[in-house]
Amino acid sequence: MIPIKKAYGYVTRINNGEKQVLVFQHPIKEAGIQIPKGKVKPQEDAYQAVIREMKEETGLENFKVEKLITEDFWENVDGAIHNRYFYQISVLNVPDEWDHQPTGGGDEAGLTFHFFWISSEHEVQLIKGHGDYLNRIFI
């Protein structure tokens, strides 16, 4: 089985001296609270994909990809193997919360995501797999 390549973004900001990470509430209740991420297209590498996905999913334009935190292989609940790339991304001067309709099409077409910030890895319960490396952000 060929792994599905996915690029994840831990989008961070400093607010009142505290590091925060961007998350969103998916409108489909079972999809829970997530971090921005998406599939790496065949013509892309993971770095290009994370930039595209952050713009499509969050609506943010001005951000900086700081570093690749890690790459791993992970088995999803449906048995699919994901080759995951987690990036740390920084932003300045962004709202405390906002709503955005993803522009990438596909399953997300017509949905509205509600974005907000968390200040610790245990503040909210992220959907399975999304918080796996938050401990490398909230040091």
N, C-alpha and C positions, 0 to 999 in steps of 0.2 A: 504494500500500500504506500502510495506517495503521500508524504506529509503535506498538510495545508499550511502554507506560510502566512503568518499574521504578524503585523506590526502594531505594538501597543505604545501608548504615550502617557507617561506620568508627567502631566503638565504641572509645573510648579510656579509658585509666586511667593514673595515675602510680603506678609501683611502684618503691620505693627510688630516687626521683628520676628515673626513666626512663619516658618515654612508651611505652605499649604499645597494640597494636591487637588486638581480639578476632577470631579466625578459628575455623572449625570444619572437622573432617574429616567429609566426607559418607560414609555407610556404603556407598554404591555407589562402588566404586573409581574408575571412570571420571569421576565427578563431582568428585573431588579435594578440595582444600582451598579453602574459600570464605569470603567475608564474608557476614554476614546481609543478605538482600535479598528483594524480592518484587514482584509486580505491583501497580500502582496500580489499585484497583477503580474502576468508572465513577462512583460517587458520591463519590469521594475526590479530594483533591489530593495531591501527592507528600509534603507534610509530614505529613498525616494517615496516609498509607500507611506511611511509615517508622516512625512510632510503633507502629502496629498490627503491622507485620512484625517489629520488634525484640522485642515482647512474645511474639508467636506462635513465632518461630524460636528465640529465646534463653532464654525464660522470665524474663528480666529485667523488673522492674516499675519500679524507681527509677533513671531515667536522665534526662539533660537533652540535648535537641537543641540543640547549640551554633550550628551554621550550615550553610547550603547551601554546599558546597565548589564544586560546578560542576554544570552540566547539559550533556549532550551527546547526540549521535546516534551509534549504534554498530551495525555489522552483525555479527550472530551467524554462527557457522559454518553454520547452516541457511539463511542468507540473510535471515532476519527482521531488520527494523530496530527497534532498541530506543532509546527516548527515556529516557536514564538520568539520575537525580538522585542525586548523592552527598552525603550529610550527614555531618558530624562530630558525634558523640554522646559525652557523657562519663558515666562511672559512678564510684561510690565503693564501697568495702567489698564487693567481689565475690570469689568464689573464684579460685584460680589455674587451675582447670580443672573442668569438670562435663559431664555428659551431659544432654540434653534431647530429649524427643519433641515436635516441632512440633505446634501445636494448630490450624493453619489448614486442615487437611484436604488434599484434592487429592492430588497425586503424593507428598507428604511424609507422608501418613498412615501410621502404624505404623513410621516410621523413627526412629532415634536418632542425633542429632548429638553429636559430642564437641567441646566448646569449649575453647580454650586461647588464650594470648596470645603475640604476637610482638613483638620489640623493634626490628626493622629491616625495611625493605621487601624485603630479599633473604634473610631468615631461612628462609622456606619458599617453595615454588613454588605460587602461587595459580592456580586455574583461570583460563583466558583471560578478560581483561577486568576481573577483580576487583581487581587491583593497580594499575590505570591511574593512580590519583591518590594512592597511598600516599606519594609524594614530597612531597605537600602536608601530610601529617601528620608524617612523620619529616623535619623540616627541620634 
